Amino acid sequence: MPPVTTAVLVANVAVYLLQSLAPGLAGPFALWPLSASRASGGVVSFELWQVVTYGFLHAGFVHLAFNMFALYMFGSAIEQVVGPRRYLAYYMASVVAAAVAQLLVTQWLGGLYPTVGASGGVFGLLLAYAVYFPHNRVMLLFPPIPVPSRVFVVVYAAIELVLGISGSQAGVAHFAHLGGLVGGGAMLWYWRNGGRR
């Protein structure tokens, strides 16, 4: 595995183990809505560092396992194409963009629940994979059929949008996933329009 993908994967697993040993650790490092404030009687509040730290926390082992599997599958290929430094910038831009999207949505819809997970970064990697390897086939889980990566990403994004708007799948930050796609797309656009230098 390339070095940055390995480091990100190890960091996520290490933080998850720390969470298991000290459950209270997640509180100040999860992404809290802008309206969360100690001044209003809350135990936790939004802090600027959370737009990064939330991406290394996970809600459970299955959550971690799915994200790390996707990171391994798609991140390894992307890092080999763009190089370690650019890959890290791309991944972190996707994580931060996902956080911004989630903050905007919770500010608009309300709610005082935290967001955790590397999914925003992973969705950015999915987009990059579809751009760099559009004809590579990705195996769906349900139903188990292979589809071109570009089709997979478009369909997955459409499903995320529908689920986010309908609110039918509570507890999943669908707009954060879409924010990761947008952040990744912005980085790809920048690189292709003068950012290479």
C-alpha positions, -999 to 999 in steps of 0.1 A, spaced: 0 0 0 12 35 -7 25 55 24 -2 81 29 -30 56 24 -13 33 49 -8 62 74 -44 74 72 -57 38 76 -34 32 106 -44 65 122 -81 57 118 -77 22 134 -55 37 162 -81 63 170 -109 37 170 -89 17 195 -84 48 217 -122 54 214 -128 19 227 -105 24 257 -117 59 264 -153 64 251 -154 101 262 -126 109 238 -150 113 209 -170 141 225 -148 171 219 -134 157 186 -166 148 168 -181 174 145 -208 193 164 -233 217 148 -225 254 149 -254 259 173 -239 235 199 -224 257 226 -213 253 262 -226 288 268 -261 276 262 -257 248 287 -243 222 264 -215 198 275 -198 201 241 -196 228 215 -184 233 179 -146 239 177 -127 246 145 -104 215 148 -135 193 146 -137 198 108 -106 175 106 -107 154 137 -142 140 131 -129 122 100 -107 99 122 -136 89 146 -161 61 139 -194 51 153 -186 14 155 -165 -14 140 -187 -19 109 -185 18 102 -147 17 105 -144 -15 84 -164 -2 55 -146 31 53 -111 15 57 -119 -11 30 -129 17 6 -99 37 16 -77 8 8 -94 0 -25 -97 34 -40 -71 54 -21 -42 32 -30 -49 36 -67 -53 74 -65 -22 79 -44 -2 60 -71 -16 83 -98 -12 117 -81 16 111 -56 16 112 -18 16 150 -12 -11 158 -37 -31 127 -25 -30 139 12 -42 174 1 -70 159 -19 -82 136 9 -81 163 35 -99 187 12 -127 161 8 -129 156 46 -131 194 53 -156 199 25 -178 171 39 -176 188 73 -187 222 58 -216 206 40 -227 189 72 -224 221 92 -245 240 67 -272 213 66 -274 210 104 -275 248 107 -305 249 82 -324 218 95 -314 221 132 -304 192 155 -277 188 181 -260 155 171 -224 149 163 -210 136 130 -181 111 128 -164 91 101 -140 91 72 -169 88 47 -165 123 34 -129 116 24 -138 82 10 -165 98 -12 -139 122 -25 -117 92 -34 -146 75 -51 -150 106 -74 -112 107 -82 -113 69 -90 -142 75 -114 -123 103 -131 -89 85 -134 -103 50 -140 -137 56 -155 -139 22 -172 -127 1 -142 -155 -21 -129 -167 -18 -93 -186 -48 -78 -218 -38 -61 -228 -55 -29 -265 -56 -36 -270 -69 -62 -235 -83 -68 -229 -71 -103 -199 -52 -118 -205 -17 -131 -181 9 -145 -167 32 -118 -182 64 -134 -217 48 -134 -212 36 -98 -203 71 -86 -232 88 -104 -258 63 -91 -243 63 -56 -244 101 -55 -280 102 -67 -290 77 -40 -272 98 -13 -291 129 -25 -325 111 -24 -318 96 10 -306 130 23 -336 149 11 -361 122 22 -345 118 56 -355 81 54 -321 68 67 -316 85 101 -282 86 116 -263 88 83 -247 121 71 -257 119 35 -250 155 28 -215 152 43 -209 124 18 -220 146 -11 -198 174 4 -168 151 1 -177 146 -36 -179 183 -41 -147 190 -23 -129 163 -43 -144 177 -75 -132 212 -67 -96 199 -62 -97 180 -95 -110 211 -112 -82 232 -96 -55 208 -107 -68 208 -143 -70 246 -145 -36 259 -135 -31 242 -101 -4 219 -114 23 244 -109 
